[in-house]
Amino acid sequence: MELNQEETMTLDLFADAFGRAAENLPPTITGLTTDQLAWRPAPGANPAGWLAWHLARVEDEQVADLVRKLIDPSAATVWEQGWRDRFALPYAADAHGYGMSDEQVDAFGATDPSLLLGYYADVHGATLAALDAFDAHPGALDRVVDTGWDPPVTGAVRLVSVLDDVAQHVGQLAYLRHLIEAQRSA
């Protein structure tokens, strides 16, 4: 069975939107120093390095979860495929940033832009592969993946939520970059 035109357009739109995040992330952290990536503009605010990691973890975990629920129950995250070891963070293996305390955020030690961007590049590749997989499974994104909401959440709605979260974090990173550069020139 082939996708109908609406499903094809939906997948194309998701690919475009995730592609924009992949294009907009690198300029926000490329060239920043370790100190700049760890800088918090105010108590309780998240630093740029941590935000870049968090947005990648959110996309990675949520998209992999959709693939597990809709196509392949054995699908793994990119994080589980070597990136967790590369980062060597003092967090639980499945940590992704939600609910972390200030002390946990302060313990984030991965402040190398190339590490952060390498992980996100692999996450983005996995997201595009997932969209290709949905392309081969007509109706998959219309299926309910979470009944804990009213109305229940479909695969497509979950992707919109992931995109919203990622876009917000990229915007936060762009603003942080502006603050960092303003400090530099002051």
HELIX and SHEET records of a PDB file:
HELIX    1   1 GLN A    5  ASN A   24  1                                  20    
HELIX    2   2 PRO A   26  ILE A   29  1                                   4    
HELIX    3   3 THR A   34  ALA A   38  1                                   5    
HELIX    4   4 ALA A   48  LEU A   70  1                                  23    
HELIX    5   5 TRP A   79  GLN A   81  5                                   3    
HELIX    6   6 TRP A   83  PHE A   87  1                                   5    
HELIX    7   7 ASP A  102  ASP A  106  1                                   5    
HELIX    8   8 PRO A  113  ASP A  135  1                                  23    
HELIX    9   9 ALA A  140  ASP A  142  5                                   3    
HELIX   10  10 GLY A  155  SER A  185  1                                  31    
SHEET    1   A 2 VAL A 144  ASP A 146  0                                        
SHEET    2   A 2 VAL A 153  THR A 154 -1                                        
END                                                                             
